[in-house]
Amino acid sequence: MAGKEIMVFNVSINAEDRTEMITKDGKVVFIPFDGEVNSELFCGKIRPGAADVQVTNAAGIRHMAAKYIFEGKDYTGAECRLFVENNGYFEPGNQPRPFHACPTFMTDSAALAEYLERPHFRAEGWGRPGGVDIHIIDIEKEEE
């Protein structure tokens, strides 16, 4: 799948902050995180309350849904917020490198809203010590 990378979210995770619950039918893991983004479009930091919730069902399929809000400035210099919801799944025994997900965005930035609030993005997550880098890719643009 081609496309052009438009942003990279640098996410930091403290493993001690994880909350896990195991049942006879599956498992739930809450992973709080923080982080930042510095791109041509937007620069900002993740507000408190961000979490990646991973639910493994009885069939062994693990769904992930990360929700978070950045606070920062858009490319015009205007202060704004950017809400991100990133959804994906892993099949039993499969932890791909990178993992893939589908991000959606909402923003109060007049400059970013028309572009970011459309369904033409994908995400690649690359693990690193202490966190993950989430590469946001516009699937309708070609790399220059």
MIDO-712839 format. One line per 10 residues: their letters; for each residue z, x, y of N, C-alpha, C. Coordinates in nm, 3 decimals. Atoms other than C-alpha are relative to their C-alpha. Last residue first. Layout:
% residues N
a = Z:X:Y:Z:X:Y:Z:X:Y  ...
END
This chain:
% residues 144
eeekeidiih = 0.098:-0.071:-0.086:-0.346:0.773:1.267:-0.019:0.142:-0.042  -0.057:-0.125:-0.050:-0.182:0.574:0.989:-0.108:0.072:0.079  0.030:-0.119:0.079:-0.349:0.233:0.957:0.064:0.121:0.067  0.048:-0.115:-0.077:-0.197:-0.083:1.095:-0.026:0.116:-0.095  0.128:0.032:-0.062:-0.168:-0.420:0.919:-0.057:0.115:0.080  0.106:-0.003:0.102:0.103:-0.308:0.675:-0.138:-0.032:0.058  0.087:0.112:-0.036:0.341:-0.216:0.958:-0.120:0.005:-0.094  0.144:-0.024:0.001:0.591:0.015:0.789:-0.074:-0.128:0.034  0.064:0.128:-0.027:0.966:0.036:0.844:-0.148:0.025:0.023  0.127:-0.017:-0.072:1.120:0.343:0.679:-0.065:-0.137:0.014
idvggprgwg = 0.087:0.115:0.022:1.484:0.288:0.581:-0.123:0.015:0.089  0.093:0.014:-0.112:1.673:0.617:0.555:-0.098:-0.111:-0.036  0.139:0.028:0.034:1.971:0.596:0.320:-0.081:-0.008:0.129  0.071:0.114:-0.056:2.330:0.706:0.324:-0.141:-0.016:-0.051  -0.071:0.078:-0.101:2.596:0.966:0.265:-0.075:-0.118:0.057  -0.147:-0.007:0.007:2.373:1.217:0.083:0.064:-0.079:0.115  -0.038:-0.135:-0.040:2.015:1.086:0.101:0.152:0.006:-0.009  -0.138:-0.042:0.002:1.846:0.779:-0.042:0.016:0.144:0.043  -0.014:-0.132:0.063:1.496:0.680:0.065:0.145:0.043:0.010  -0.132:-0.061:-0.015:1.443:0.312:0.138:0.010:0.127:-0.080
earfhprely = -0.026:-0.095:0.108:1.088:0.189:0.194:0.135:0.063:0.028  -0.099:-0.106:-0.018:1.036:-0.121:0.404:0.006:0.086:-0.124  -0.066:-0.032:0.125:0.745:-0.361:0.446:0.097:0.114:0.029  -0.071:-0.126:0.019:0.613:-0.530:0.756:0.047:0.014:-0.144  0.097:-0.101:0.040:0.357:-0.795:0.844:0.063:0.139:-0.014  -0.022:-0.050:0.137:0.559:-1.116:0.866:-0.105:0.102:-0.044  0.110:0.044:0.087:0.565:-1.164:1.245:0.020:0.062:-0.138  -0.036:0.126:0.065:0.871:-1.146:1.472:-0.116:-0.061:-0.079  -0.093:-0.014:0.112:0.821:-0.777:1.548:0.029:-0.129:-0.075  0.042:-0.094:0.103:0.505:-0.798:1.762:0.092:-0.002:-0.122
ealaasdtmf = 0.129:0.043:0.054:0.569:-1.113:1.965:-0.046:0.091:-0.113  -0.003:0.123:0.081:0.938:-1.031:2.006:-0.134:-0.035:-0.063  0.012:-0.022:0.144:0.916:-0.667:2.118:-0.022:-0.126:-0.082  0.104:-0.097:0.030:0.850:-0.684:2.495:-0.025:0.015:-0.150  0.129:0.063:-0.027:1.049:-1.005:2.550:-0.115:0.093:-0.038  0.088:-0.080:-0.084:1.345:-0.839:2.380:-0.134:-0.071:0.018  -0.002:0.062:-0.132:1.591:-1.098:2.244:-0.082:0.082:0.100  -0.045:-0.081:-0.112:1.498:-0.995:1.892:0.002:-0.083:0.128  -0.014:0.089:-0.115:1.445:-1.138:1.545:0.052:0.089:0.113  -0.066:-0.035:-0.125:1.315:-0.932:1.255:0.012:-0.120:0.092
tpcahfprpq = 0.037:0.095:-0.106:1.214:-0.965:0.891:0.087:0.031:0.120  -0.082:0.025:-0.117:1.216:-0.682:0.638:-0.055:-0.112:0.088  0.075:0.074:-0.102:1.063:-0.699:0.291:0.090:-0.029:0.119  -0.059:0.126:-0.045:1.198:-0.440:0.048:-0.090:-0.061:0.107  0.084:0.077:-0.092:1.091:-0.138:-0.154:0.067:-0.131:0.034  -0.002:0.142:0.029:1.307:0.126:-0.318:-0.079:-0.071:0.107  -0.097:0.075:-0.079:1.191:0.484:-0.287:0.010:-0.144:-0.052  -0.015:-0.092:-0.112:1.253:0.600:-0.548:-0.135:0.011:0.067  0.115:-0.078:-0.047:1.272:0.309:-0.790:0.037:0.090:0.117  -0.038:-0.030:-0.139:1.605:0.207:-0.944:-0.112:0.087:0.056
ngpefygnne = 0.101:-0.058:-0.087:1.496:0.037:-1.266:0.053:0.017:0.141  0.020:-0.142:0.030:1.744:-0.025:-1.547:-0.099:0.070:0.090  -0.102:-0.068:0.080:1.707:-0.402:-1.511:-0.038:0.145:-0.032  -0.002:0.050:0.137:1.458:-0.494:-1.238:0.103:0.079:-0.081  0.022:-0.105:0.099:1.541:-0.417:-0.876:0.006:-0.064:-0.138  -0.063:0.015:0.132:1.517:-0.660:-0.587:-0.037:0.119:-0.088  0.074:-0.063:0.107:1.441:-0.675:-0.216:0.068:-0.026:-0.133  -0.020:0.055:0.134:1.544:-0.831:0.112:-0.087:0.072:-0.102  0.083:-0.076:0.091:1.590:-0.674:0.458:0.032:-0.044:-0.143  -0.036:0.046:0.134:1.718:-0.893:0.738:-0.098:0.066:-0.095
vflrceagty = 0.081:-0.038:0.114:1.715:-0.721:1.076:0.056:-0.067:-0.125  -0.057:0.044:0.126:1.841:-0.850:1.412:-0.098:0.036:-0.111  0.100:0.018:0.104:1.735:-0.648:1.717:0.072:-0.035:-0.129  -0.052:-0.005:0.137:1.934:-0.655:2.037:-0.114:-0.031:-0.096  0.031:0.112:0.089:1.823:-0.579:2.391:0.072:0.020:-0.133  -0.103:0.015:0.102:1.861:-0.355:2.694:-0.029:-0.123:-0.083  -0.087:0.118:-0.011:1.531:-0.304:2.876:0.102:-0.002:-0.114  -0.129:-0.040:-0.055:1.392:0.051:2.885:0.096:-0.116:0.015  0.009:0.015:-0.146:1.031:-0.065:2.841:0.128:0.048:0.068  0.086:-0.104:-0.057:1.022:0.075:2.484:-0.018:-0.012:0.152
dkgefiykaa = 0.138:0.004:0.048:1.320:-0.142:2.385:-0.083:0.106:0.074  0.102:0.020:-0.103:1.680:-0.045:2.445:-0.138:-0.001:-0.064  0.062:-0.117:-0.061:1.991:-0.066:2.229:-0.098:-0.036:0.108  -0.010:0.018:-0.145:2.202:-0.292:2.011:-0.056:0.126:0.064  0.000:-0.119:-0.084:2.106:-0.315:1.644:0.020:-0.043:0.145  0.050:0.010:-0.137:2.203:-0.615:1.437:0.013:0.136:0.067  -0.065:-0.080:-0.103:2.246:-0.621:1.060:-0.067:-0.019:0.135  0.012:0.069:-0.129:2.167:-0.803:0.739:0.079:0.079:0.103  -0.073:-0.070:-0.105:2.097:-0.637:0.404:-0.026:-0.073:0.132  0.027:0.060:-0.131:1.997:-0.853:0.111:0.088:0.070:0.101
mhrigaantv = -0.072:-0.056:-0.114:1.969:-0.699:-0.234:-0.043:-0.071:0.127  0.057:0.037:-0.130:1.882:-0.868:-0.561:0.082:0.066:0.109  -0.087:-0.021:-0.116:1.968:-0.700:-0.891:-0.077:-0.031:0.128  0.080:-0.021:-0.121:1.802:-0.835:-1.206:0.093:0.007:0.120  0.001:-0.140:-0.038:2.023:-0.785:-1.510:-0.086:0.032:0.120  0.120:-0.062:0.057:1.942:-1.123:-1.668:-0.011:0.148:0.035  -0.020:-0.014:0.145:2.299:-1.240:-1.600:-0.119:0.066:-0.069  -0.018:0.124:0.077:2.250:-1.179:-1.228:0.013:0.029:-0.150  0.067:-0.018:0.128:2.311:-0.862:-1.026:0.027:-0.124:-0.084  -0.045:0.091:0.104:2.395:-0.941:-0.664:-0.084:0.026:-0.125
qvdaagprik = 0.081:-0.013:0.120:2.370:-0.674:-0.394:0.062:-0.086:-0.110  -0.061:0.074:0.110:2.497:-0.747:-0.045:-0.095:0.005:-0.118  0.100:0.016:0.104:2.409:-0.484:0.216:0.072:-0.069:-0.115  -0.031:-0.012:0.142:2.636:-0.523:0.514:-0.126:-0.017:-0.084  0.118:-0.017:0.085:2.640:-0.485:0.891:0.041:0.014:-0.145  0.024:0.119:0.081:2.951:-0.624:1.062:-0.119:0.010:-0.091  -0.091:0.025:0.113:2.984:-0.372:1.346:-0.033:-0.130:-0.072  -0.127:0.062:-0.040:2.671:-0.323:1.559:0.090:-0.017:-0.122  -0.037:0.120:0.072:2.396:-0.086:1.443:0.138:-0.047:0.047  -0.102:-0.020:0.103:2.290:0.163:1.709:0.033:-0.134:-0.065
gcflesnveg = -0.127:0.070:-0.006:1.979:0.168:1.925:0.091:0.035:-0.116  -0.107:-0.095:0.032:1.635:0.297:2.011:0.131:-0.076:0.009  -0.139:0.042:-0.021:1.325:0.076:2.005:0.095:0.113:-0.039  -0.016:0.142:-0.030:0.947:0.098:2.007:0.140:-0.036:0.047  0.074:0.030:-0.123:0.892:0.476:2.031:0.020:-0.145:0.042  0.146:0.007:0.018:1.163:0.529:1.772:-0.066:-0.025:0.135  0.058:-0.062:-0.119:1.529:0.628:1.750:-0.151:0.003:-0.022  0.144:-0.016:0.003:1.723:0.410:1.506:-0.043:0.062:0.133  0.075:0.000:-0.125:2.092:0.411:1.431:-0.149:0.008:-0.026  0.116:-0.086:-0.012:2.355:0.368:1.165:-0.069:-0.015:0.134
dfpifvvkgd = 0.036:-0.012:-0.142:2.640:0.166:1.025:-0.122:0.091:0.007  0.064:-0.123:-0.046:2.724:0.039:0.679:-0.016:0.000:0.151  0.010:-0.006:-0.146:2.918:-0.217:0.478:-0.062:0.133:0.042  0.004:-0.137:-0.048:2.830:-0.237:0.107:-0.014:-0.002:0.153  0.017:-0.001:-0.144:2.927:-0.562:-0.063:0.008:0.144:0.047  -0.047:-0.118:-0.073:2.870:-0.556:-0.440:-0.031:-0.019:0.148  0.027:0.008:-0.143:2.842:-0.862:-0.664:0.059:0.125:0.065  -0.076:-0.090:-0.085:2.814:-0.844:-1.044:-0.042:-0.021:0.145  0.065:-0.093:-0.091:2.691:-1.058:-1.325:0.097:0.079:0.084  0.141:0.027:-0.024:2.753:-1.348:-1.559:-0.069:0.097:0.093
ktimetrdea = 0.069:0.006:0.130:3.087:-1.252:-1.719:-0.151:-0.019:0.019  -0.031:0.123:0.073:3.210:-1.150:-1.373:-0.073:0.004:-0.135  0.075:0.013:0.124:3.229:-0.819:-1.185:0.047:-0.128:-0.070  -0.057:0.102:0.087:3.334:-0.799:-0.820:-0.090:-0.013:-0.122  0.075:0.033:0.121:3.280:-0.498:-0.595:0.074:-0.106:-0.080  -0.079:0.100:0.072:3.380:-0.413:-0.239:-0.084:-0.049:-0.116  0.067:0.095:0.089:3.243:-0.092:-0.090:0.102:-0.098:-0.059  -0.002:0.132:-0.062:3.434:0.074:0.200:-0.067:-0.107:-0.087  -0.134:0.056:0.011:3.520:0.387:-0.002:0.009:-0.141:0.056  -0.019:0.058:0.133:3.147:0.463:-0.046:0.138:-0.065:-0.017
nisvnfvmie = -0.124:-0.059:0.048:3.109:0.518:0.330:0.033:-0.069:-0.132  -0.083:0.081:0.087:2.745:0.446:0.405:0.125:0.079:-0.036  -0.111:-0.076:0.057:2.531:0.576:0.690:0.091:-0.093:-0.077  -0.118:0.078:0.038:2.191:0.421:0.768:0.103:0.092:-0.065  -0.088:-0.097:0.065:1.917:0.606:0.957:0.134:-0.067:-0.026  -0.141:0.031:-0.020:1.663:0.331:1.035:0.081:0.101:-0.080  -0.083:-0.041:0.113:1.312:0.476:1.058:0.144:-0.031:0.038  -0.140:-0.033:-0.028:1.056:0.306:1.282:0.064:0.052:-0.128  -0.030:0.027:-0.141:0.682:0.234:1.315:0.143:0.034:0.038  -0.144:0.000:-0.023:0.538:0.377:0.992:0.027:-0.019:0.149
kgam = -0.049:-0.099:-0.097:0.173:0.282:0.966:0.150:-0.015:0.018  -0.064:0.052:-0.119:0.022:0.106:0.668:0.049:0.114:0.086  0.011:-0.081:-0.121:-0.113:0.161:0.322:0.076:-0.065:0.114  0.000:0.084:-0.117:0.000:0.000:0.000:0.000:0.089:0.124
END
